[in-house]
Amino acid sequence: ARHQSAAGRVVSDGVRSGRVRGGARRVVGVLEVQDVQGVVKCLADPIDAWFRAGLDHDSPRGLDAAKLRDLVGTGLAAKRLQSTHADVPSALAAAYDHAQVGDRIIAFCSFFVAAAALTFPPRLGLRDA
């Protein structure tokens, strides 16, 4: 589970690099064995909005949306947009709906999240921004 914190630091450094002019939206879904607090700590500052996704429908080890909200919400500043969704496609849709051209959407923390992001229908003007 340690690799999530290390990966979080790499993503955080990339977000801070400023290669994208817009904000950073994060879609997160986790399994019970993952270091949620370590990832949140690494990514709390450079992320403008969090879209939490339940993974309990994808895996018996997946955290449901309410438990993820409780875990992830404790490490975030109240000023950041936060929303909780039953599944990854719903969280991705909300992130895309909230994003503007120039923003980046980071789907992170689980292969279930990454797989859903790779097959998610693109939104005109945002997918390749």
C-alpha positions in Angstrom: 0.0 0.0 0.0 3.0 2.3 0.3 3.2 2.8 -3.4 0.0 4.9 -3.4 1.7 7.6 -1.3 4.8 7.6 -3.6 2.6 7.8 -6.6 0.6 10.6 -4.9 3.8 12.6 -4.6 4.7 12.1 -8.3 1.2 13.3 -9.3 1.4 16.2 -6.9 4.7 17.3 -8.4 3.2 17.0 -11.9 0.2 19.1 -10.9 2.4 21.8 -9.4 4.6 21.9 -12.5 2.1 24.3 -14.1 2.1 22.6 -17.5 -1.7 23.0 -17.6 -3.1 26.5 -17.2 -6.4 25.4 -15.6 -7.3 23.7 -12.4 -6.9 20.1 -11.2 -9.9 17.9 -10.6 -9.4 14.5 -9.0 -11.5 11.4 -9.3 -10.6 9.0 -6.5 -11.8 5.5 -5.7 -10.0 3.2 -3.3 -9.8 -0.3 -2.1 -9.7 -1.1 1.7 -6.0 -1.9 1.6 -4.8 1.4 0.1 -3.2 4.3 2.0 -6.0 6.8 1.5 -4.7 9.3 4.0 -1.2 9.2 2.6 -2.4 10.0 -0.9 -4.8 12.8 0.3 -1.9 14.3 2.3 0.3 14.4 -0.9 -2.4 15.8 -3.2 -4.4 18.1 -0.9 -2.8 21.3 -1.9 -2.5 21.1 -5.7 -6.1 19.8 -6.2 -9.0 22.2 -6.7 -11.8 19.7 -6.6 -12.3 16.1 -5.5 -14.9 13.7 -6.9 -15.0 10.6 -4.7 -16.2 7.3 -6.2 -17.4 4.2 -4.5 -15.7 1.0 -5.6 -17.9 -1.4 -3.7 -19.7 -2.4 -6.9 -16.4 -3.1 -8.6 -14.7 -5.2 -5.9 -15.5 -6.8 -2.6 -12.6 -4.8 -1.2 -13.8 -1.5 -2.6 -14.7 1.2 -0.2 -18.3 2.5 -0.6 -18.9 6.2 -1.3 -19.9 7.1 2.2 -16.8 5.6 3.9 -14.6 7.1 1.2 -16.2 10.5 1.9 -15.5 10.2 5.6 -11.8 9.2 5.0 -11.0 11.6 2.2 -13.0 14.5 3.6 -10.9 14.6 6.8 -7.7 15.6 4.9 -9.2 18.3 2.7 -9.7 22.1 3.1 -13.4 23.0 3.3 -13.0 25.5 0.5 -12.4 22.8 -2.1 -15.3 21.4 -4.1 -16.0 17.9 -2.9 -18.7 15.5 -4.1 -19.3 11.9 -3.5 -20.7 9.5 -6.1 -21.8 5.8 -6.0 -19.5 4.7 -8.8 -16.6 5.9 -11.0 -18.6 6.7 -14.1 -20.8 9.1 -12.0 -17.7 10.7 -10.5 -16.1 11.1 -13.9 -19.2 12.7 -15.3 -19.4 15.2 -12.5 -15.7 16.0 -12.9 -16.1 16.6 -16.6 -19.3 18.7 -16.0 -17.3 20.8 -13.5 -14.2 21.2 -15.7 -13.4 24.0 -18.1 -11.1 23.9 -21.0 -7.5 23.9 -19.7 -8.3 21.9 -16.6 -6.9 18.5 -16.0 -8.9 15.6 -14.6 -6.8 13.1 -12.6 -8.3 9.7 -12.2 -6.2 8.0 -9.5 -5.7 5.5 -6.8 -7.1 2.3 -8.3 -7.0 0.3 -11.5 -10.8 0.3 -11.4 -10.7 4.1 -11.6 -8.1 4.1 -14.3 -10.0 1.6 -16.4 -13.2 3.6 -16.2 -11.4 6.8 -17.1 -9.8 5.1 -20.2 -13.2 4.1 -21.5 -15.2 7.1 -20.4 -16.9 9.0 -23.3 -14.9 12.1 -24.1 -16.6 15.5 -23.7 -16.0 17.9 -26.6 -13.1 20.2 -26.0 -12.0 18.7 -22.7 -10.5 15.2 -23.4 -7.5 16.5 -25.2 -7.2 19.9 -23.6 
